[in-house]
Amino acid sequence: MPGGEIDFDHFAAVDMRVGRVTEVDDFPEARKPAWKLTIDFGPELGTKRSSAQIIEYNEQQGTLPGFVEGFTNVARDEHRHVAFGARFLRDMVQRDERHLSAIQRTLAEVGIFETTDIQERLDASWEHTTMQFEVLFDQLLKQRTDRLAVEPEDLETMVEAVTIYHMVVEGMLALTGQHFIIQYNEQEGTLPGFVEGFTNVARDEHRHVAFGARFLRGMVGRDPRYQDAITRTLGEVLPVADGVLRPKFRDPADDDVPFFGTSVTEARAFAAKALERRMKVIGLLQAA
């Protein structure tokens, strides 16, 4: 259907997979500046070659763009007809890779963890996470992603996963933390470079959340059972997310006491308001 749109059933039939970039080579014959990529899609599909206009890649530093999303069952000439969703998913993967690089650089320059190894930094930061954080990521979210890895056509599980990740992890927790971190440093006049970069990260995060809300709105309009899936998932996840908003070192009795300019109570109110706005967009709450 040249020049037209595809419906959701066509979009769902596209086999989109995230692969790890293992090599980046020059592509001098390309009409626009681009790189040749060698991408490992895992044992089922193996290694494939592609190209990408990833201008952030720095040959001198040898910085690979980590992971990319690819269409593995779309004919070469038909790639241009794949709709908004696929393009945006690829964009999210690339932007999240940039977010990780920016945070890695900040940790190194500020000296928060005395290591340059990402796994060692993750291990060190894990000591400061709460039990609820572990339940949210290692149990509730992982259960859905594991199921989708086995049954990618399970749309109800996809709705649950998008609800957890886009609406709660990003829309409530990430954006709330980013808002108050940026606000505190702006008020104190500290870390201006970090504030500028983190503001860009937050802007990207808003776009990710908007994509999730758009997807969920479409699914709710398609079948009422998906509304039930969203409601059920939020009922399971929100009590856990509420615990994530209280740092491990804070006593529940001090929820109303500000630290670094914000109290746990304020953070919870901000997060709840953010979720309420998304639910109105999806159509689960009546807009005022």
N, C-alpha and C positions, 0 to 999 in steps of 0.2 A: 504494500500500500504506500507507494512513493509519495512523500510530502504530507502524509496523513498521520493520525494518531493510532495507537494500538490500545485495545482494551486490557483489563487486568488479566484475563485468562491468557492472552498472548504474552504479557509481561511475565506471568508466573511460569510459563514454559521455557523461558530463557535460563540456561544453566550458567549462573554467575558464581564464580569461585574466586577466593582470595589466594594468590600465589606469592611465594617469596622470591624476590629478585636476587639472583645469584651472580649475574654479570651485567655490566653496562658497557657497550661499545659505541664507537663513533658511527654516525650515519650521514656521511657527507653528501650522499645523493638525494637526501630528503628535500622536498620543496620548502618546508619550514623547518627551523632548527629542531632536531629531535635526536633521540638516542635509541639504539637497538638494545633490547632487553632480553636476557635469558631468565625465564621464570619457572620456578619449581612449583607445580600444582599438586604435589603429593604422589603417593604410589599408584593411585588409580589412573591419573592422566599423565604423570611424568613431567618432563621438562618441555617447554614450548618457547618459541621465539616470537617476539612482538616488537613494537616500537611505541614511543611515547614522547610527547613534548613536555618533558619535565625539566624546566629551566633551572630548578633549584639544585640539580645535581652538579656538584663541583668536582671536576676531574682531578684537580690538584689535591684535594682533600680526600678523594676516594670515598665520598659519602654516598652510599646506595640509598635509593628511595624505598628501602625496607620491604613493603608489601604493596601490591597493586591488585585491583579487581579486574577480572577478565570475563568475557563472554565466550564460553567454550563450545557452544552448539549453534552459533549464529554464523551464517555464511558471510564471507568477507565483505561482499557488496551490500549486505543488509545491515551492517553495523550502524549505519547512519539513521536507520528507521527505528532503532530501539528508543523507547520514550524516556521522559524525564527521570523516572525512578532509577534506572540503571546508571545514567550519567551522574546522578547525585550520589549514589552509593560509592562510585569510584572516587568522586570528589571527597567524600567523608573519609575514606581510607587514607587518601593522600594528605588531607589536612590533619588527621589524627597523628600521622607520622611526623608532621611538622611540629605539632603540639609537643610530642614526646621529645623531639630534638631541642625545642626551646626550654622545656623544663629541665632536661639534662644539663644544658648549658648554664642555667641559673644555679642549679645545685652545685655544679663544679666551681663557678665563679664566686658564689657566696660561701662555699666551703661547708655546706650542711652535712654532707657525708664525705669522709675522706677516702673516696674511691671513685674510679672512672668506669667501673663495671656496672652495667645496668642491673644485672641479677643481684649483685652485692647491695646495690642501693634499694632494690625491692625488698631484699631480706632485712635490711636495716630499718626500713620504714614499716615493715610488717609488725615490728615490735610495738608500734604505736597505734595499730588499728584495734578496733573494738570487736567483740564477739559478733555483734550485729552486722558489722562490715563483712566479716567472713561468711556469715549466713547468707547475706544478700548476694555476694558474688560467687562464692564457692558452692552454694547449694541452690538457691532459688533461680538465679540466672543460668548457672551451669546446667541445671536440670533441663531447661528449655533448649539451650544451644546443643546439648548432647542429643536430645531427641530430634532436633532439626537436622543434625548431621546424619542421622539414620533415616529419617523420613522428611526430606526437605519439602515435600508437598503438603505437609500438615499445616494448614493455614491457621488453625486455631492456636497451635503452639507458636506460630510466627507472631500472631497478635499478642499473645502473652509475653513473648520475648521483647517485642517493640514497646509494650507497655512498661515493662521493667526497665529496659535500658534507656529508651528515649524520654519517657515521661518521668520516671523516678530517678534513675542514676544521673542522667544528664539534666533533665528539666527541673528536678527538685534539688538534688544534692550538689551536683557540679556547679550549676549556675548560682546557687545560694552561696557556696563557698567562694566562688570567684567574685561575686558582688561585694562581699564584706572584706575580702582580702584587698581588692582594689580600692575600696572606700577608705580603709584604714591607712594604707600607704599614701593615698592622695592627701588625706587630712594631715598626716605626719610629715609629708614632703620627703618620704624615703623611697628608695629603689625606683627612680623614675623610668629607667630603661625597662625594668621588669614590669612596671605598671602598663607601659605602652604595649609590650608584647602580650601580657596577660589579657589586656583589653581586646586584642585581636583574637586571642583564643576564645574568649567569652562570646565574641561576635560570631565566630564559627559555630560555637556550641548552640547558639540560638537558632542558627540555620538547620542544624541537625535535629533539634527538637521540633522545629516547624515541619520538617519532612516526616518525622514520626507521627505528628498530629494529623498531617494530611493523609498519611497511609491509614491510620486508625479510623479517621472520619469516613474514608472510602469503604473500609471493611464493614463498619457499622451500617452504612447505607445499603450494603450488599446483602447482609443477612443479620437479623437480630441476635443470633447466637453469639456473634462476635462482641456485641455490647455486653452480654453476660460474661464473656471471657475477660473483658477489660475490668468489669466490676469485681469479678471473683479474684482476679490477680491483684488488684489494688488492695482488696481486703486482706490478702495474704501478705503482701509486701510492705504496706505502709507502717504497720507497727515496728517492723524491723528497720525501715528507713528512719523512723523517728529516733531510734537509738543511735544511728550513725551520726546524727547531728550533734550528739553530745560527745566531745573528745574523751578519750580513755582516762585522762588525768583529772577530769572534772567530777566533782561530787554532785549528785542530783539536787542536793539542798541549795546549790549555788546556781541553779538554772537562770535565775533572774539577775545574777551579778555579772556585769560586763567584764570581758577580758579581750584585749586587743580591739576595744571599741564596740563590741557586740556581745550580747548575752545569748545563751542557748534558746531562751524563750523567743527572742527577736528573730533568730535564725529559723526557728520552727515556723513562726508566723509568716516569714517571707517565703519559705518553701511551700507552705500550704496555699498561699495566695497564687504562687506560680502554677501549682497543679490545678487550681480552680480555673485559671485562665485557659489552660490546655483542654480541660474537660468541656468548657464552653465551646471551644473551637471544634472539638470532636463531635459535639452534640449531645453529651451526656448530662450537661447542666444547662438550664435556661439562661441565656444572656440577659443582663439587666437592661 
